[in-house]
Amino acid sequence: MVHLRQGMYLSAMMLLWRLFLLVLLTSFLCGCGLSGRMDSCGELIPNSFAKGFALYDCGEDTLLVLYNPENHQDTLFTWRSGKPLERLASISTTHVPYLRELNRLHHLVGMGADAYVRDDSLKAMLKSGKVKRISVGNELNFEVTIASNPDALLVYPYGQTSYDAYREAGIIVVPISEYAEQHPLGRAEWLKVFGLLTGNWELALEHYDEIESEYLLFRDALTEEVERPTVFAGSYYKGQWAAPSGESLMAQLLADAGAECAFASHKGSENITLDFEKVLANIGSADYFGKVLHHKGVVTRDALMEEQERFQLLSRFEDGHIFYCNTAERDYFEAGVLEPHLMLRDLGMIFHPRRIGPHPVHYFETLQSVDSSHEP
């Protein structure tokens, strides 16, 4: 009987120990950036358009959950609000506009891909050494990054790079995937993530609401149009054309501008690759031709086509039906993440000028507008 009681006592103690370990592990996962679905804390704060993160109101604080952009059932990172992150290092210039919008650009102590920085104040901080250059080419420099002493390192959640050494050094590694959002407002909504991380949540909500309101105002006006022009958009490189698919961010932007992407029936969000015959078959029925390019100087028809023998593709379009965004002059890849409403307004002026009155051009313009602006 004594042995039986001892056995029952030991079994009970083992069960309690296992329960303790389970509670401890659950708490650990809720507070750290480990894999595993962890979104049961508190009440969900619903997003408007973003799919890559979730926020939960846990009473005294807020739980942030960042998902794998390729599988939203997979949690890459969790973090509880509390003490804001005041020293940040980033490997992407697309993070800059979020910090600038929240008056947190001075929190940067390290910056990768610094050759692509467009922000003048950040350029000055890099030049003075206040912000360290933490990458050489595409490679992150471990020693320089550690020396900049960041609280957190903002990275992409893709590629083969391991950040374990940075975690072991006590740096929080935050995988930011705003680029994977399929809706323009989804990218802008990542402002909430940056607001939570840097302790400027209220300002993040205020600024995002302004962006969303303007975007939806233009969208509702433009989508009332019965006539929706078809737009062929793409780029030519080494014998192949890359064009946006039907579930891409550009296709969504065109749809909200009262137009139709030429490849709207193609599923997926990635660009599709086309041979020249396929291009000829689709461009013939398009009403507009659009392109994002980097060109120094006045953009002409020749500049829009990389090879002279392909020039005849554009001959069927009038100047006003060829539009573009020149990244040499327009900050499409950096500031553009927080200005989808201005992109939409530009496209609305091109496709439905009667719906959207004349406004200053911010991103997209037609050949016609450029030619007239350069008249003697």
N, C-alpha and C positions, 0 to 999 in steps of 0.2 A: 504493500500500500504506500510505504514511504517512497519507494522508487517511482511508483505511478504518479504520486503528487509532484516529485521532483521533475519528472518528464513533462507533466502538464505545465509546471511553472516555467521550465526552460522554453517550451513551445510558445507560451504566452509572451515571454520576454523577446524571443526571436521575432514574433509577429509585430510587437511594439517597435522594435528596432528597425524593421523593414518599413513600417509606416513612417517613422521618423526620417529615415533616409529619403523616402518618397516625397515628403513635405519639404525637406531641405533641398532636394533636386528641383522641385517645382518652383520654389522661391528663387533659386539660382537662375533658372531659365527665364523667369519673368524679369529679372533685373539685368541680364547680360545678353550679349549678341550671339547666342548659340542657335544652331539649326533646330527645327522642330516647331510645329504649329503652336503658337502661344498667344491666343487672342481672347481669353475668357475672363480677363480682369476688367471689371466695371462695365459701364454702358458704352456701346459703340457711338462714336461721333461720326455720323455719315459723311462721306466725301461727295462732292458734286460730280466729278468726272474722273479723278485719279484712281487708278487700280493698283498701283505699286506699293501703297502703304495703308495702314489703318491706325486710327487713334481711338483710345478708350479713356473715358472719364472715370478715374478711380478715386474720386473724392478729393483727397488732399493733393494728388498729383495726376498726371496724364501718362498713359502707356503708349509708346510709339512702337509699331511693328512694321518692319520693312520686309517685303516679300521678294522672292526670286522672280525677276521679270519673265522668265521662261516657264515658271510654274508657280502660280500664286498660292498653291497649297504648301509651299516650302518657305518657312520663315528663315531669313538670313540674319536678322538683327532685331533685338528688342531693347528699349531704353525707357527709363522713367524720368519724367521731368523733375526738376528740383534745382540743384545748382547749375546755372547755365554754363555751357562750354565757352570759355573766353579766349582760348588760344587755338586757332584752327590752321591746319595745313590741308591743301587741296591739290588734286592732280588734274583738275578740269577747269577750264575757263567758263564753262556753262554754270558753275556754281557762283561765279562772281556777281551776276545781276541779282540773285536772291539776297546775298549779303548786302549789296549796295542798297537795295530797296528797303531793307530793314535797318539801315544805318549801322551795319555791323562789319563793314569792310575793314575797319581797323582791327578786327579780331584775327585777321589773317597774319600768320607769322611765317608761313611757307607756301610757295606756289609752284606747281608743276606746269609744263607746257607754256612757260612764260613768254615764249616768242609769239604766241597767239593772243596775248592779252590786248584788249582794245581800250580798257578803262584808263584814262589819263592819270587819275590819282593813284591807282595801283601800279602803273608804270613808274611813277615817281617813288613809290615806296620800295619797289624792286631795285631801282637805280641807287637809292640811298642805302640799301642793305637792311632797311627796316623789315622787309619781307624777304626771306631767303629763297633762292632758286633751288628747288629740291629735286629737279630732274635734269638729266643730260639726254637729249633726244627723247626717246620714249621710255627710258630707264629711270626709275626712282632711285635717288641716292640715299642710302640708309643713313650714313653718317651725318649728312647735312640735315636730313629730316629730323633725326634725333636731337641734333644740336639746336634746332629751332624750338625745341621743347613744347610741342603742341599738346593740348588736351586730347584732341581728336584729329584723325586723318580721314578726309573725305575721298572716297575712291569709287571706281566702277566695279560692279559685281560680275565682271566677266574677265576672260583671259586666264593665263596660267600663273599669274603672279601670286605668290604666297605672302600674306601679311602677318604671319605668325610671329615673326621677329619683332614687329612693331607692337603687337599685343603683349608679348613678353616684356617689352620695355615699358609697359604701362600706358600705352597710347590706345585710346578707343578708336577702332576702325569702323567707319560708317559707310556702308555701301549705298550710294545714291544712284537711282536708275530712272531719273526724270526723262531721259532720252527715249525710254521704251514706251512711254504713254502714247496711245493712238489718237488721243484727242488733244487739240491745242490747249484747251483749258485744263486738261489733265496735267500737262507739263507745268503750267502756271500754278496749279494747286500745290505743287511741292513747296511753295512759299510757306505753307503751314509747317512742314517738316523743319525747315530752316528757322522758322519763328520759334518753334518749341525747343530746338537744340540750343538756340542762342538767347533764350529768355525774352523774346519779343513777340509773343504769341498774339496779343491783341492787335498790334500793328500789322502782323501778317494777315490776320482775318480781315482787317479793314481794307488793306490794299488788294487782297485777292477778290473780295466782294466787288470792288470797283472795277477790276478787270473783267470779271464774269458778267457784271451788269451791262457794261458797254458792249461786250462781245455778243451777248444774247439779244441786245437791242438791235444791232446790225443784222444778226442772223435771222431774227423774226421778220424783219423788213425785206431781206433779200430772198428768203425762201418762199415768200408769197408770189414771186414771179412765176408765171406759167411757163414761159419760154426759158429753158435751161440750156445754155450753150455747152457743147462738148469741148473739153480742153485736153490737148495732148501735151504732156509735160515729160521731160526726160533729158538725159545727157548722153553724149556719144563718146566712147573711149575704146581705142584699140579694136575697132571693128564690131563693137557691140553697143547697143543702146540699153540704158537702165531707166526704167520708168516706174512711177509709184503704183502699187497695187491698190485694190479696192478698199482695203481696211487700213491703209496707211494714214499717217497724220496729214499729208498733203491732200489725199482724197477727201478726208473729212473737212479740211479747210475749204476746198473747192465746193463741196456739197453745201456747206453753210453759207457760201458766197452766192448761192443760186446757180451753180454750174454742175457739170458732170465730168468726172475723170474718165478719160478714154478707156481705162482698164478697170472700171468699177466692178466688173463681174469677176475679176481675179481675186480669190480669197487670200488672206494673209496680210501682214503689215510690212513685209520686206519688199524692197524693189524687185521688179521682175526684169530679167535679161531678155532682150529681143534681138533677132537678126534683122538685117536691113529690109528683107522682104516683108517681115511682119510689121515693121515700122511703116513701110509704104502702104500696107493694107489698112492700117488704122489712122494714119495721119490724114488720109484723103477725106475722111468724113468729119474731121475735127473743125470746130469754128475758131478756136484759138490755139496758139502755140506758146508755151511758157517754159521758162528755164531759170535755174539759179546758177550763176557763174561768177568767176572772179576775173575782172578785166580792168586794167588801168587805162583810163582815157574814155572817150565817147564810145558807147556801145552801138554797134551797127549790125546789119544782117550778117556780115562776114564774121564778126566777133562771136555771134551766136552759134555759128557752125564751125566745128573744129577742122573739117576737111572741105576743101573747095568743091570737090565733086559732089558733095552732099547738099550744096547750096540750093539746088532746085527744089528741095523739100519745102523751103519757105516761100517760094515764088507765088504760091496760091494765097498767101495771107497778106492782107493789107497791114500797113504799119500799126494801126490801132488795134490789130488782132494778134500782135506779137508782144508779149510782155515778159518781164524778167526781174530778178533781184540781183544786183551787182554787189557781191560781198566785199569788193574792194572799197566801196563807199557806204554800204549799208551793213549795220551790225546784226546780220541775220542769225548767226550761230550763237552769239552771246546775249545781247540785249533782247533779241527776238523771243526768247523763251518766256519772257514776261510781258510781251506786247502782241499777243495773238489778236487782240481787238483791233490793233492798228493794221496788221496784215490783212485781216478780214475787210476792213474799211477800204484799203487799197484795192483789193480784188473786186469789191462791190462797185467802186468807181469805174473799173475797167469793164465789168460784165453788165452792170445795170446802173449806168450813170444817172438815170432819172430817179432812182431810189436813193442813191447816196450822192449828195451834192458835192461840189468841188472842195477838196481838202488838200493840205500839204502831203506830198508823197513821203512815206516812211520806209517802205520796203519794195513794193512791186510797182513798176511803171511800164508804160508802153514805149515802143520805138518812136511813135509819133510825138510823145511828150518830150523826149530827149532831143529829137531833131529841132523842135520849135524852140527849146530852151537854149540851143546853141546857134541860133540865127544871129547874124551880125547886126 
